[in-house]
Amino acid sequence: PNLRKHVKRAFNSAARALEVIDSPKHRLRVQLHLEAAKCDAAEDSLIKAAQEVTKAKSLDYVATAAEQAQFRRARPLD
């Protein structure tokens, strides 16, 4: 539990760095925001978790055809 803050900080720093350089790695940013949301939810910070999920959902990413078939969704991380 005490390491969770360090991990969340790393996820947020990585997502912020990708945003600053305008990286096309939107899927990676989505995954980083969702993992940060899990950290927030585990600490009962549901408002922060919801904000991270909103950030993740606002990004546009492309799923592979295999993922779309497996999950039957165009955006399986949503």
N, C-alpha and C positions, 0 to 999 in steps of 0.2 A: 504493500500500500504506500509506503513512503517513497518508493522508487517511481511510482506512477507520475508524480509531479515532474520528475526529470524526463521521463519518456514523453509526456504530453508536451513539455517545453521543446523537446527535439522535434516532435511532429509539427508543432506550430511554426518553429523556426524554418523547417524545411519547406512547409507550404508557403510561408511568407517569402522565402528566397525564390521559389519557383514563380510566385506572382510578380515579384520585383523585376525579374529578368524576362518576364512575359513568355515563359516557357510553354511550348505546345503540349507538355505532359499533363493534360487536364485530368486524365484518369488517375495518375499518381497523386495529384492534389486532392481529388475526391477521396481517395483511400486514406490519405493523411488526415483530412478533416473528419472522416468517419471514425478513425481510430482515436482521434482527440475527443470526439463526442463520447465514445465508449469510456474513456478515462474520466470525463466529467460526470457521466451517468453513474459510474462506480463510486464516485465521491458524493453522490446525491446533489450535484450541481446541475439540475435539470434544465434550467434556463440557459446556462452556458452550453450544455449538450445540444439543446435545440438550435442555438445559434450556429454551432459547428455543422449540424445537419443541414441547416439552411444554406450555409456557404457551400457545402458539398453539392447540394441539389441545384445550385445556381450555375455550376460549371457544366459545360457541354463536353461530353466525351463519347467516343465511339467504342461500342462493344464488338467483339469478334462474332462471326457468324455462329461459331460453336457455343459461345456464351448465350447468344440470343436463343438458340435452339434449346439449350439445356434449361434455361430459366423461363423461356417463353415470354421474354420481355426485350424491348429494344435497349433499355438501360437497366441492366440487372442490379446495379449497385443502389438504385433508388429505392 
